[in-house]
Amino acid sequence: MYYEILYIDIANHYGTTWKCVEKNIRNSILTIWVSSNDRMLKKVFGRSSSDNRPTNKEFFKHTYEYLDTIKHQCAAGALHPRFFCPSCHSHCQIMENIFSQMTDFYDIAN
């Protein structure tokens, strides 16, 4: 499964174990879920904060599908994503680069 390979690759890159990576992804999902940003949760996951949060696998699946939709809209010229820092709310080139790398990675994995 691609997500298991992803855990191992991330763990190797950061000098940790795949179990720590898996746990941190679960914690990240929990943090996203309790943020109660129901508009975004509905848009990406098709559910609200009052629904059960996704498993890690579901999280990756829905996130990939959402990013893939954005990528196709960008390729068609219909959208140019602008990412903003959650702290200072200014444009963030680093987030745009991460988005690009993630979509490239998932294209290779699929």
Secondary structure, 3 states (H helix, E strand, C coil): CHHHHHHHHHHHHHCCCHHHHHHHHHHHHHHHHHCCCHHHHHHHHCCCCCCCCCCHHHHHHHHHHHHHHHHHHHHCCCCCCCCECCCCCCECHHHHHHHHHHHHHHHHHC
